């Protein structure tokens, strides 16, 4: 995920995808939404960290949803 530049709009789309896969109350979904809303570097770093803690299949699924 380090190679992919992610702006707040992309974080919002990713939050939607992760929310679909893991649930709206999942910590990664919440962190991604917060980063999308605030755009603050601290929130973006926390969201990236939470996303990377997801299982490989969940990450792949979310990223695949963004491609469509």
LUMPA-845967 format. One line per field, with one value per atom (N, C-alpha, C): residue in one letter; x, y, z. Coordinates in steps of 0.001 Angstrom, whole numbers, plus 500000, padded with zeros to 6 digits. Example, Ala and Ser with C-alpha at 12.3 -4.5 7.8 and 13.67 -1.06 7.14 Angstrom:
# LUMPA-845967
r	(a_a_a_s_s_s) .
x	(513190_512300_513200_512850_513670_512900) .
y	(494310_495500_496700_497750_498940_500030) .
z	(507800_507800_507800_507080_507140_507870) .
//
This chain:
# LUMPA-845967
r	(x_x_x_x_x_x_x_x_x_x_x_x_x_x_x_x_x_x_x_x_x_x_x_x_x_x_x_x_x_x_x_x_x_x_x_x_x_x_x_x_x_x_x_x_x_x_x_x_x_x_x_x_x_x_x_x_x_x_x_x_x_x_x_x_x_x_x_x_x_x_x_x_x_x_x_x_x_x_x_x_x_x_x_x_x_x_x_x_x_x_x_x_x_x_x_x_x_x_x_x_x_x_x_x_x_x_x_x_x_x_x_x_x_x_x_x_x_x_x_x_x_x_x_x_x_x_x_x_x_x_x_x_x_x_x_x_x_x_x_x_x_x_x_x_x_x_x_x_x_x_x_x_x_x_x_x_x_x_x_x_x_x_x_x_x_x_x_x_x_x_x_x_x_x_x_x_x_x_x_x_x_x_x_x_x_x_x_x_x_x_x_x_x_x_x_x_x_x_x_x_x_x_x_x) .
x	(500819_500000_500858_502139_503009_503174_503025_503228_502019_500869_499636_499395_499390_499067_497571_497285_495885_495520_494564_494049_492782_492244_491049_489865_489690_488583_488752_489980_490258_490061_490424_490202_488714_487893_486446_485928_486421_486018_486509_487728_488290_487511_487094_486286_484971_484376_483123_483350_484431_484737_485038_485851_486192_484943_484100_482856_481946_481935_481134_481671_482986_483615_483656_484068_484314_483220_482392_481346_481626_480571_480684_481367_481295_481877_483297_483837_485200_486189_487217_488187_488855_489100_489713_488738_487481_486467_486346_486312_486195_487421_488609_489838_489883_489466_489459_488452_487294_486295_486809_487443_487979_489042_489913_490955_490355_489316_488658_488004_487415_486739_487711_488775_489681_490800_491368_492502_493798_493814_494988_495983_497270_498300_498259_498040_497990_496875_495711_494579_494839_495475_495790_496767_497783_498751_498068_497166_496447_495547_494925_494060_494868_496022_496879_497318_497671_498099_496944_495753_494584_494263_494401_494136_495129_496378_497398_497249_496519_496265_495157_494414_493366_493988_493205_493664_493907_494806_495179_493959_493073_491880_490963_490870_490034_490629_491949_492615_492441_492684_492541_491115_490158_488765_488400_488857_488571_489219_490462_491149_490541_490066_489389_488095_487387_486151_486436_487594_487944_488241_488706_489037_487788_486681_485450_484739) .
y	(498810_500000_501247_501144_502302_502907_502112_502596_503371_503183_503786_505116_506223_507499_507541_507894_507894_509272_509902_511186_510949_511990_511797_511197_511544_510982_509472_509037_507609_506898_507549_506969_506731_507657_507497_506295_506110_504948_503658_503696_502526_502206_503238_503035_502352_502747_502123_500641_500342_498955_498106_498639_497907_497732_498744_498649_497555_497392_496338_494963_494832_493531_493216_494190_493944_494472_495361_495954_497418_498159_499603_499959_499069_499362_498835_498216_497674_498829_498650_499726_500279_499438_499924_500815_500446_501259_502615_502612_503858_504749_504161_504934_505505_504720_505211_506342_506219_507299_508583_508420_509583_510267_509482_510042_510733_510150_510746_512076_512137_513361_514469_514113_515137_515490_514488_514729_515034_514863_515145_513980_514317_513290_512223_512638_511690_510669_511133_510238_509324_509855_509051_507942_508261_507246_506164_506560_505593_504706_505287_504521_503519_503935_503022_501847_502156_501116_500138_500679_499826_498975_499555_498802_497651_497911_496874_495759_496010_494978_494014_494382_493488_492221_491166_489926_490199_489444_489628_489570_488626_488495_489702_490274_491462_492660_492808_493908_493763_492558_492322_492569_492113_492319_493791_494561_495994_496696_496358_496979_496560_495330_494869_495639_495926_496707_498097_498656_499990_499975_498834_498729_498742_498266_498160_499469) .
z	(500000_500000_500000_500280_500289_498903_497834_496490_495968_496571_496076_496794_496052_496701_497036_498260_498685_499211_498546_498974_499807_500426_501260_500498_499232_498462_498293_498042_497900_499238_500334_501670_501895_501433_501577_500814_499588_498786_499436_499938_500601_501881_502608_503821_503472_502357_501930_501613_500908_500546_501786_502690_503911_504775_504802_505553_505016_503698_503093_503470_503490_503760_505257_506056_507485_508411_507921_508742_509046_509241_509460_510773_511758_513067_513235_512187_512257_512447_513278_513530_512265_511280_510033_509268_509260_508583_509253_510565_511324_511076_511097_510884_509468_508490_507101_506919_507540_507450_508096_509260_509964_509111_508482_507624_506406_505843_504682_505048_506218_506650_507035_507740_508252_507283_506614_505714_506441_507753_508573_508450_508338_508165_509251_510488_511609_511408_510965_510732_509543_508514_507331_507684_508481_508905_509737_510631_511464_510599_509586_508696_507875_507391_506633_507505_508738_509676_509952_510157_510412_509186_507998_506771_506619_506918_506782_507813_508894_509901_509468_508436_507940_507381_507326_506704_505222_504648_503244_502327_502546_501722_501825_503021_503215_502487_502580_501864_500361_499867_498424_497965_498741_498391_498304_499275_499289_498097_497813_496686_495358_495276_494057_493843_494912_494795_494237_494548_494051_492553_492052_490632_489757_490271_489467_489334) .
//
